[in-house]
Amino acid sequence: MSPATEFVAAWRAVANTKLVQFRRHCCRLAGRVCQGAVSKADAVGKLRELALACALVRALGENRIESFIVEAFARTEFNPFYAAETVA
C-alpha cells in the first residue's frame, strides 16, 4: 500500500469514529429537544458547527450530514393529534 493510500485509510477511519460520536450527539440533543431543555434551532446549529469543526462535512458531504440530523430530529416533529387519526 502506498503512503497516500495509507493516509486516506487513516483519514477515513478517524472520520468514521467521529461520525459515530456525531450521530450519538444528534440523538442525544434530539432527546433534549423533546424534553424542552434545548431549542431545536440551537441544537441543529450547534450540530452543524460540530460537523464543520470535525471535518465531517468535508469528509462525507453536506447532504449526508444533513440526513443524519434530519433522521435524529424526525421524532421531535411528532404530533399526537395526527397519530390518533391513524390508529383505528
Long-range contacts (C-beta under 8 A, 24 or more apart in sequence): 11-59, 12-59, 15-55, 15-56, 15-59, 15-60, 18-54, 18-55, 18-56, 19-56, 19-60, 19-68, 22-47, 22-50, 22-51, 22-54, 22-56, 22-65, 22-68, 23-68, 23-72, 25-50, 26-68, 26-69, 26-71, 26-72, 26-73, 27-72, 29-72, 30-72, 30-73, 30-75, 30-76, 33-73, 33-76, 34-75, 34-76, 40-73, 40-76, 43-73, 44-69, 44-73
